[in-house]
Amino acid sequence: MSPFLRSRNLIIFTALVAAQGATAYFLNARQEYVPPLQALSSLSRSLDGWQMVKEWPIEPEVQTVLKADDTLSRHYVRADVPQGAGLFIAFFRTQRSGVAPHSPKNCLPGNGWVTEKTNIISIPVPGRAEPIEANSYIVQKGDNRTAVVYWYQSHGRTVADEYKAKYYVVSDAIRYNRTDTALVRVMVPVAGEGPEAAERAALEFVKTSYQPLAAILPN
């Protein structure tokens, strides 16, 4: 190997080691800023026409795997959406210990749901200049079909792609010394009007609930 190539490879190797060392320092050496969290249960039970009709505690065996610091699981209905919308939120104060949101992309198939259609969509929401980025799914389990919308939310940012979310974990740790995040998922069962109506209802619920939820999550 020529001296030039040896020198170039040494520089690249040294840069990689330095980058890994810097990342390890920022992720492990500094004491992380963990923002205070308002309880997710403080989210209003009435959201502009959507009324909460049921709330479930997270089962202990699920929490053992999930390891979220706070969770919310509710069902809301609206007069023109009798099947209602399920809202699930899992909030994580830190991801430095390896604890992170479990992607519905993996969890739903693990529970027997089969994906029919998937897209990444932009949803304009009131009071926000930029639309939020979210995943939109239609899943089926036996005779049941459901529209699913979910995203990751970290201090005002919304991300659909799991790999992009992981990138921001490192980026936020370095820039802001924090790694808190929330997984937000909305599910609307498909009724007689078909999947398009269920998708519309899911998007309407997202638009209605986003600002009340954003007011609770750390900004």
C-alpha positions in Angstrom: 0.0 0.0 0.0 1.3 3.5 -0.9 2.2 6.0 1.9 -0.6 8.2 0.6 -3.2 5.5 1.0 -1.8 4.5 4.4 -2.0 8.1 5.5 -5.5 8.5 4.2 -6.8 5.4 5.9 -5.1 6.4 9.1 -6.9 9.8 9.0 -10.3 8.2 8.3 -9.7 5.7 11.1 -8.7 8.4 13.5 -11.8 10.5 12.6 -14.1 7.6 13.2 -12.6 6.8 16.5 -12.8 10.5 17.5 -16.5 10.6 16.4 -17.3 7.5 18.4 -15.5 8.9 21.4 -17.4 12.2 21.2 -20.7 10.4 20.8 -20.0 8.2 23.8 -19.1 11.3 25.8 -22.2 13.2 25.0 -24.5 10.2 25.5 -22.9 8.8 28.7 -20.6 11.3 30.4 -22.9 14.3 30.8 -25.8 14.2 33.2 -28.8 14.3 30.9 -31.5 17.0 31.1 -34.8 15.2 31.8 -37.7 17.7 31.4 -40.6 17.6 33.8 -43.6 15.8 32.5 -47.3 16.7 33.0 -49.2 13.4 33.5 -50.7 12.1 30.2 -53.9 11.4 32.1 -54.4 15.2 32.3 -55.3 15.2 28.6 -58.9 16.4 28.3 -61.6 13.7 28.1 -63.6 16.0 25.8 -61.9 17.2 22.6 -64.0 19.4 20.4 -66.8 16.9 19.8 -64.8 13.8 20.6 -65.8 12.3 24.0 -63.8 9.8 26.0 -65.9 6.7 26.7 -63.2 4.3 28.1 -59.7 4.3 29.5 -57.5 1.2 30.0 -54.5 0.8 32.3 -51.5 -0.7 30.7 -51.2 -4.4 31.6 -48.2 -5.1 33.8 -46.7 -7.6 31.3 -46.9 -5.0 28.6 -45.3 -2.4 30.7 -42.5 -4.8 31.6 -41.6 -4.9 27.9 -42.5 -1.3 27.0 -40.7 0.3 29.9 -42.4 3.7 29.3 -42.4 6.4 32.0 -46.0 7.3 31.3 -48.7 5.8 29.1 -52.3 6.6 28.1 -54.8 4.3 26.4 -58.2 5.7 25.7 -61.2 5.4 23.4 -63.0 8.5 22.1 -66.2 8.7 20.1 -67.9 11.4 18.1 -71.6 11.5 17.0 -70.7 10.8 13.3 -68.0 8.3 14.2 -69.7 5.7 16.4 -66.9 3.2 16.1 -64.7 5.8 17.7 -60.9 6.4 17.8 -58.4 4.7 20.0 -55.6 6.8 21.3 -52.4 5.3 22.7 -49.4 7.3 24.0 -46.1 6.1 25.5 -43.7 8.7 26.8 -40.0 8.0 27.5 -38.0 10.5 29.6 -34.7 9.1 28.3 -33.4 6.6 25.8 -29.8 6.5 27.0 -30.3 3.2 28.8 -31.5 1.5 25.6 -35.2 1.9 26.4 -37.0 3.2 23.3 -40.5 3.2 21.7 -41.6 -0.1 20.2 -42.6 0.5 16.6 -46.2 -0.4 15.7 -44.8 -1.5 12.4 -43.4 -4.5 14.4 -45.9 -4.8 17.3 -49.0 -5.0 15.2 -47.8 -7.9 13.0 -46.6 -9.6 16.2 -50.2 -9.4 17.5 -51.6 -11.0 14.4 -52.4 -7.9 12.3 -51.6 -8.0 8.6 -50.6 -4.7 6.8 -52.7 -3.9 3.7 -51.4 -0.5 3.0 -48.8 1.9 4.4 -47.8 5.5 3.6 -45.9 8.3 5.2 -48.2 11.4 5.1 -48.2 15.0 6.1 -51.1 16.2 8.3 -51.8 19.9 8.7 -52.9 20.7 12.2 -54.4 23.9 13.7 -51.9 26.2 15.4 -48.8 24.7 13.8 -47.0 26.3 10.8 -45.7 23.0 9.5 -47.7 19.8 9.0 -46.9 16.9 11.2 -45.3 13.8 9.6 -46.9 10.5 10.4 -47.3 6.9 9.3 -50.7 5.8 7.8 -51.7 2.2 7.8 -54.6 -0.1 7.0 -54.2 -3.4 9.0 -56.4 -6.5 9.1 -56.9 -9.2 11.6 -59.5 -11.8 10.7 -62.6 -9.9 9.7 -61.5 -6.7 11.5 -59.8 -3.9 9.6 -58.4 -0.8 11.2 -56.9 2.5 10.1 -53.7 3.4 12.0 -51.9 6.7 12.2 -48.7 7.0 14.4 -45.6 9.1 14.8 -42.8 9.9 17.2 -42.9 13.3 18.9 -39.9 15.0 20.6 -40.1 18.5 22.0 -42.3 19.8 19.2 -40.8 17.7 16.3 -42.8 14.9 14.7 -41.1 12.0 12.8 -42.6 9.0 11.0 -39.5 7.1 9.9 -38.0 5.0 12.7 -34.4 5.4 11.3 -34.8 9.2 11.3 -36.1 9.0 14.9 -33.0 7.1 15.9 -30.8 9.7 14.2 -32.5 12.5 16.2 -31.8 10.6 19.5 -28.1 11.1 19.0 -28.5 14.5 17.5 -30.7 15.8 20.4 -28.3 14.2 22.9 -25.4 16.2 21.5 -27.2 19.5 20.8 -29.7 19.6 23.7 -28.5 17.0 26.2 -31.9 15.3 26.2 -33.4 12.2 24.5 -37.1 12.2 25.7 -39.7 11.2 23.1 -43.3 10.0 22.8 -45.0 7.5 20.5 -48.5 8.6 19.6 -50.9 6.2 17.9 -54.5 6.6 16.7 -56.6 3.6 15.6 -60.1 3.8 14.0 -61.9 0.6 13.2 -63.2 0.3 9.6 -67.0 0.3 9.6 -69.6 0.0 6.8 -68.4 3.1 5.0 -65.0 1.5 4.3 -61.4 2.2 5.0 -61.4 5.7 3.4 -63.9 6.9 6.0 -61.9 5.3 8.8 -58.8 7.1 7.6 -60.6 10.4 7.4 -61.9 9.9 10.9 -58.3 9.1 12.2 -56.9 12.2 10.5 -59.7 14.4 12.0 -59.0 13.0 15.5 -55.3 13.8 15.0 -56.1 17.3 14.0 -58.3 17.8 17.0 -56.1 16.2 19.6 -52.7 17.4 18.5 -52.5 20.8 20.2 -54.0 19.6 23.5 -51.5 16.8 23.5 -48.6 19.1 22.5 -49.4 21.3 25.5 -48.8 18.3 27.8 -45.7 16.8 26.3 -42.4 18.6 27.1 -41.5 21.3 24.6 
